[in-house]
């Protein structure tokens, strides 16, 4: 699937995941493919900026680390890493962590427990 951008330069996301592991488990990352290594950090904010907390709260996020090497043909070294982001919003008890994969394409969905930002 091709990733479509909104007028706010965020991904247009229309699907909501029903799988509680989607994005929350390193074995079920959110696949936000990028075109080349010059753009390897552009799709993370395009995805994250489209999201909101469970009741529409404004979210904040920060990259914690890259982890979890896996084989991929889309990078010259033959291995890719997942980006781990911490997501938090006002009134939240404990931040959540999402795993993002920039090396693979997939249907981009809203993870369980989150919503889309209202425009």
C-alpha positions, 0 to 999 in steps of 0.5 A: 500500500502507498502511504498518503499524506494529509495537508498537515503532512501526516499519514492519512490513516483509516484503519484501526488495529484490533490486535493488541500486539500491533505496534506494542510488540517488537515482533508486530511493529508498525511498518512505515517504509521510507524511500531511501536512507536520506529520508530514514527519519521522516515517516516516524513523525508523519505517523505519530503526529496523526495519533491522539490519546484514547480520548483524543488527547494531544500526544507527545513522543520521544525516540528511546532507542533502536533495537531488535535487529532483523534481516531485510533486503531493503538495507545494504547491510542486510539487517534493519533495526526497529525504532522504539518510541515512548508515547505520553499524554496528559493524565496518563498513568504510564507512557506506552512504547511503540515499535516502528519499522522503516524497512517494510511496507504495510497497512498503517493502522492506529494501535489499540488504545489510541485514536486519530488526531482531530483536524 
